[in-house]
């Protein structure tokens, strides 16, 4: 049985320090995959998350004072 890491976005497979197309990396039908992100897809996903998340100063302005735990507990 062969264990390999496969990118859950582009399906490339990690072989040592290289990410190859699945058909080049997998030699057996008895391969079990663990999923992760290859470096290229991880950069894309992180850029999307950063663009989606609000800037910290806007996030702080959006929180109502009632959610400020320091005031709620008298701190």
Beta strands, then each sheet from edge to edge (+ up, - down):
strand 1: 2-7
strand 2: 13-15
strand 3: 18-20
strand 4: 31-36
sheet 1: 3+ 2- 1+ 4+
end
